[in-house]
């Protein structure tokens, strides 16, 4: 019963509000003061928790009791190294390592996680330096949300096992300290952009067998992390091969970035991804590839994504996935993430690794609609197309223009939705 009534289930909301109504009935019908006080307290409690359950259901923040327990107790063992690293079959399961990332240049020290794919531990790949995707969470949030709420390690394991993407290291840093939101900016709050680009990379390269080639590093961000990914991708465009933005914003004044920058017009202009994209000229290189996803029900998200894609028109081809009716919540983030990971792999994997680990799919020039899985259904379907952009770092690879993914199931409890992929055409 507990597994059926998850924290984001409609049944839980109904039960809570039914309990509140029952307590109110008890309050009206009994004259005893003790019973009336107790009934009133229960009615208020059930109504309050029911309200929180409605909000949680809308945003899809806690989708299991394990997630809720982890945040309340601060024990993330089931999502991190203790549980995952203890598994004995490196052929199927990757490992998550908990780290403290020390920033020599920025002076910032924060925690985070690194996911190592199964192949990292296999003899056939002992000399391989793996590509990297750095995952940037939203505001407010924390690095562990990629494991607790987005299930990044489990999704990566499934995608790799089904050969929908190849082995890739995922780096999940904490993007701000305590409640001091920084939006990944170098500002009076700290040198966060330097920390998340130069310092994190130096730390990861020194500890793990990962690529040192800039084009083999990507950024994936959700919500405010999407702004971070777009901004860092253009500010430090020689350092990344791909940028994936999920429900992000593209102007400082559309999110917390403007407050971090103190309302300084010059600082805002220098950290305005939309403005920076509009200033790009055709043929500029190096330039990372861009992938955008947004739900159409959030007008700010979809308008920003469409404007950013339009700004890149004529500079490079940009993938934009639209989720009809999708909101700004974890259901949309999760469904997009399942698509962002394979796309990132096609952009940052080296030629030798692509040969060593061929992925499923064939070349096609068609764009089609593909439905994602429902929250109460066993899986989601993969996206149909992944487009090749125009310009890359000098060490970039040649990738087929589109890849069509076979219909397979990836376990993900997301609300029903459908996605439409479009690609901004070259001039």
C-alpha positions in Angstrom: 0.0 0.0 0.0 2.8 2.4 0.9 4.4 1.8 -2.5 1.1 2.6 -4.3 0.6 5.8 -2.2 3.8 7.6 -3.1 4.4 11.2 -2.0 3.3 12.5 -5.4 0.2 10.3 -5.8 -3.3 11.7 -6.2 -4.5 9.0 -3.8 -2.4 10.4 -1.0 -3.9 13.9 -1.6 -7.4 12.4 -1.5 -6.7 10.5 1.7 -5.2 13.6 3.5 -8.1 15.9 2.6 -10.6 13.1 3.4 -8.9 12.9 6.8 -9.3 16.7 7.2 -13.0 16.5 6.4 -13.5 13.6 8.8 -11.8 15.6 11.6 -14.0 18.6 10.9 -17.1 16.4 11.1 -15.9 15.1 14.4 -15.3 18.7 15.6 -18.9 19.7 14.8 -20.6 16.6 16.2 -18.8 16.4 19.6 -19.2 18.8 22.5 -16.3 17.6 24.6 -13.5 20.2 24.6 -10.7 17.7 24.4 -12.2 15.9 21.4 -13.0 19.3 19.7 -9.4 20.6 20.2 -7.9 17.3 19.0 -10.2 17.2 16.0 -9.4 20.8 15.1 -5.7 20.1 15.3 -6.0 17.0 13.1 -8.1 18.8 10.6 -5.4 21.6 10.4 -2.6 19.0 10.2 -4.3 17.0 7.4 -5.2 20.1 5.4 -1.6 21.5 5.7 0.0 18.2 4.7 -2.5 17.8 1.9 -1.6 21.3 0.6 2.1 20.3 0.7 1.2 17.1 -1.1 -0.6 19.1 -3.9 2.5 21.3 -4.4 4.8 18.3 -4.3 2.6 16.5 -6.9 2.7 19.5 -9.2 6.5 19.9 -9.1 7.2 16.2 -8.8 9.9 16.9 -6.2 9.5 13.8 -4.0 8.4 10.8 -6.1 9.2 8.1 -3.6 9.3 7.8 0.2 13.0 7.0 -0.1 13.7 10.4 -1.6 11.7 12.1 1.2 13.5 10.2 3.9 16.9 11.0 2.5 16.3 14.7 2.5 14.7 14.7 6.0 17.4 12.5 7.6 20.3 13.8 5.5 21.3 10.2 4.8 22.0 9.7 1.1 23.7 6.4 1.4 21.2 4.5 -0.8 21.9 7.0 -3.6 25.6 7.4 -3.4 28.9 5.4 -3.0 27.9 3.2 -0.1 25.1 1.4 -1.9 26.2 1.8 -5.5 29.8 1.2 -5.0 29.1 -2.0 -3.1 27.6 -3.8 -6.0 29.8 -6.5 -7.4 28.9 -6.5 -11.1 30.9 -3.8 -12.9 29.5 -5.0 -16.2 26.1 -3.6 -15.4 26.4 -0.9 -12.8 28.4 2.3 -12.5 29.6 3.8 -9.2 29.0 7.1 -7.5 31.8 8.7 -5.6 31.2 11.5 -3.0 33.9 14.2 -3.1 34.9 17.6 -1.9 35.9 19.8 -4.9 38.6 22.3 -3.9 39.0 25.4 -6.0 42.6 26.5 -6.2 41.8 29.6 -8.3 38.4 30.5 -6.9 39.1 29.7 -3.3 35.8 27.8 -3.1 35.5 24.3 -1.6 32.2 22.5 -1.9 30.9 18.9 -2.0 29.6 17.0 -5.0 29.4 13.6 -6.7 31.0 11.8 -9.6 29.3 9.0 -11.5 31.8 6.5 -13.1 30.2 4.3 -15.8 30.6 0.5 -15.6 33.2 0.5 -18.4 35.5 2.6 -16.2 36.3 -0.5 -14.2 36.5 -3.0 -17.1 39.8 -4.2 -18.4 39.0 -3.4 -22.1 38.7 0.3 -21.2 41.7 0.5 -18.8 43.5 3.0 -21.0 40.4 5.0 -22.0 39.9 8.6 -21.0 36.1 9.1 -20.8 34.1 12.1 -21.9 32.5 14.2 -19.2 29.1 15.8 -18.6 29.0 18.4 -15.8 25.5 18.6 -14.3 24.3 21.9 -12.9 21.3 21.9 -10.5 18.7 24.6 -10.1 18.0 27.3 -7.4 17.2 26.4 -4.7 18.5 22.8 -4.9 21.6 20.8 -4.2 24.1 18.5 -6.0 22.5 15.4 -4.6 19.2 16.2 -6.3 20.7 14.7 -9.5 20.8 11.3 -7.7 17.8 11.6 -5.4 15.3 13.3 -7.7 16.7 12.9 -11.2 18.2 9.4 -10.6 21.1 10.4 -13.0 23.2 7.3 -12.1 20.4 4.8 -12.7 19.3 6.5 -15.9 22.9 6.5 -17.2 23.3 2.8 -16.3 20.1 1.9 -18.2 21.0 4.0 -21.3 24.5 2.5 -21.5 23.2 -1.0 -21.0 20.7 -0.6 -23.8 23.5 1.1 -25.9 21.5 4.3 -26.3 24.6 6.1 -25.1 28.1 5.2 -24.5 30.1 5.4 -21.2 30.5 8.9 -19.9 31.5 10.3 -16.5 28.9 12.6 -14.8 30.2 15.3 -12.5 27.6 16.8 -10.1 29.0 19.8 -8.2 27.2 22.0 -5.6 26.8 25.3 -7.4 26.4 27.5 -4.3 27.1 27.6 -0.6 24.2 27.4 1.9 21.5 29.9 0.8 23.9 32.2 -1.0 22.6 31.7 -4.6 25.3 32.5 -7.1 23.8 31.4 -10.4 27.3 30.2 -11.4 28.6 33.8 -11.8 31.8 35.5 -11.0 30.5 38.4 -8.8 30.9 40.0 -5.4 29.4 36.7 -4.0 32.4 34.7 -5.2 34.3 33.3 -8.2 31.7 30.7 -9.0 32.1 30.6 -12.8 35.8 30.0 -12.3 35.1 27.3 -9.8 32.6 25.4 -12.0 34.8 25.6 -15.1 38.5 25.7 -14.4 38.7 24.4 -10.8 36.2 21.5 -11.1 37.8 20.4 -14.3 41.3 20.4 -12.8 40.1 18.5 -9.8 38.3 15.8 -11.8 41.1 15.4 -14.4 43.7 14.9 -11.5 41.6 12.3 -9.8 39.9 10.3 -12.6 40.7 8.9 -16.0 38.8 11.5 -18.0 39.4 13.4 -21.2 41.5 16.5 -21.2 40.2 17.6 -24.5 37.7 20.6 -24.2 35.4 19.3 -26.9 34.9 16.1 -24.9 33.3 18.0 -22.0 29.7 19.0 -21.9 27.3 20.9 -19.6 23.7 19.9 -18.7 21.6 22.2 -16.6 18.0 22.3 -15.4 16.1 25.4 -14.4 18.6 28.0 -13.0 21.3 25.4 -13.9 20.1 25.8 -17.4 20.9 29.5 -17.3 24.3 28.5 -15.9 24.9 26.0 -18.7 24.0 28.5 -21.4 26.0 31.4 -19.9 29.1 29.3 -19.1 28.9 27.7 -22.5 29.1 31.0 -24.2 31.4 32.7 -21.7 33.9 29.8 -21.8 33.1 28.4 -25.3 36.6 27.0 -25.9 36.1 24.7 -22.9 33.0 22.8 -23.8 31.8 20.7 -26.7 28.1 20.6 -25.9 25.5 22.5 -23.8 22.1 21.1 -22.9 19.6 23.5 -21.3 16.4 22.0 -19.7 13.7 24.6 -18.8 16.3 27.3 -18.3 16.2 31.1 -18.6 18.4 33.1 -20.9 18.4 36.7 -19.5 19.7 37.7 -16.0 16.5 39.7 -15.3 14.4 36.5 -15.9 15.9 34.8 -12.8 18.0 35.2 -9.7 21.1 36.2 -11.8 20.1 39.9 -11.9 20.0 40.1 -8.1 23.4 38.3 -7.8 24.8 40.9 -10.2 23.4 43.7 -8.1 21.4 45.1 -11.0 24.5 46.3 -12.7 23.6 46.8 -16.4 27.2 46.2 -17.7 27.5 43.0 -15.6 24.0 41.8 -16.8 25.0 42.4 -20.4 28.2 40.4 -20.0 26.2 37.5 -18.5 23.2 37.6 -20.9 23.2 34.3 -22.9 20.5 35.6 -25.3 22.5 38.8 -26.0 25.7 36.9 -26.3 24.1 34.5 -28.8 22.8 37.4 -30.9 26.3 38.8 -31.1 27.8 35.6 -32.5 28.7 35.8 -36.2 28.4 33.0 -38.7 31.6 30.9 -38.8 32.7 31.6 -35.3 34.7 28.8 -33.8 35.1 27.1 -31.5 31.5 27.0 -30.4 29.7 24.2 -28.4 26.6 22.6 -29.7 23.3 23.5 -28.1 20.3 21.4 -27.1 17.2 23.0 -25.5 14.1 21.5 -23.9 11.0 23.2 -22.5 7.4 22.6 -21.6 4.9 24.7 -23.6 2.7 25.3 -20.6 5.3 27.6 -19.0 5.3 30.6 -21.3 8.5 32.1 -19.9 10.4 28.9 -20.4 9.3 28.2 -24.0 9.5 31.8 -25.1 13.1 32.0 -23.8 14.1 28.7 -25.4 12.6 29.8 -28.8 14.3 33.2 -28.6 17.6 31.6 -27.8 17.3 29.1 -30.6 16.4 31.9 -33.0 19.5 33.9 -31.9 21.7 30.9 -32.9 19.9 30.6 -36.2 22.5 30.9 -39.0 25.4 30.3 -36.5 24.7 26.6 -35.8 21.8 24.2 -35.9 20.2 23.9 -32.5 17.8 21.2 -31.2 14.7 22.4 -29.4 12.4 19.8 -27.8 8.9 21.1 -26.9 6.8 19.2 -24.4 3.1 20.1 -25.1 1.5 21.0 -21.8 4.8 20.6 -19.9 5.4 22.8 -16.8 8.5 23.9 -15.0 8.8 20.9 -12.7 10.7 17.7 -12.1 8.4 15.7 -14.4 9.6 17.9 -17.3 13.2 18.0 -16.1 13.3 14.2 -15.8 11.8 13.5 -19.2 14.2 15.9 -20.8 17.2 14.5 -19.0 16.6 11.0 -20.5 17.0 12.7 -23.9 19.8 15.1 -23.0 22.3 12.4 -21.9 22.3 10.4 -25.2 22.5 13.7 -27.2 25.4 14.8 -25.1 27.2 11.5 -25.7 26.9 12.0 -29.5 28.5 15.4 -29.2 31.4 14.7 -26.8 32.5 11.1 -27.4 35.8 10.7 -29.1 36.1 8.8 -32.5 37.9 5.9 -30.9 35.3 5.5 -28.1 32.5 5.7 -30.6 34.1 2.8 -32.6 34.8 0.8 -29.4 31.2 1.4 -28.1 28.8 1.7 -31.0 25.4 2.9 -30.0 22.0 1.8 -31.3 20.3 3.7 -34.1 20.7 4.7 -37.7 20.9 7.8 -39.8 17.7 9.6 -40.7 16.7 13.0 -41.8 13.2 13.0 -40.5 11.8 14.7 -37.4 8.9 13.0 -35.7 6.8 13.2 -32.5 7.7 10.7 -29.8 5.6 10.3 -26.6 7.3 10.0 -23.3 6.3 7.6 -20.6 3.7 8.4 -17.9 4.3 8.9 -14.3 2.5 5.6 -13.4 3.8 3.7 -16.5 6.9 1.5 -16.5 9.0 3.6 -18.8 9.6 6.4 -21.3 10.5 6.3 -25.0 13.6 7.8 -26.3 13.7 10.9 -28.5 13.7 10.5 -32.3 16.4 12.9 -33.4 19.7 14.4 -32.4 21.0 17.1 -34.7 24.5 17.9 -35.6 25.4 21.6 -35.2 27.7 23.6 -37.4 31.0 24.5 -35.7 33.1 22.7 -33.1 36.5 22.8 -31.5 39.4 21.8 -33.8 39.4 18.3 -32.2 35.7 17.8 -32.8 34.4 14.7 -34.4 32.2 14.3 -37.4 28.8 13.0 -36.3 25.9 11.9 -38.5 23.3 14.7 -38.9 20.5 12.8 -37.0 20.2 9.6 -35.0 16.9 7.7 -34.6 16.6 5.8 -31.4 14.7 2.5 -31.2 11.7 2.3 -29.0 12.9 0.9 -25.7 11.7 1.3 -22.1 13.7 3.4 -19.6 12.3 3.2 -16.1 11.2 6.7 -15.1 8.0 7.6 -13.2 7.1 10.7 -15.1 3.7 12.2 -15.8 2.3 11.5 -19.3 3.5 13.9 -22.0 4.7 14.0 -25.6 7.7 15.7 -27.1 8.3 17.3 -30.4 11.8 17.8 -31.7 12.7 20.6 -34.0 16.0 21.8 -35.3 16.8 25.4 -36.3 17.7 25.3 -40.0 20.9 26.8 -41.4 20.6 29.9 -43.6 
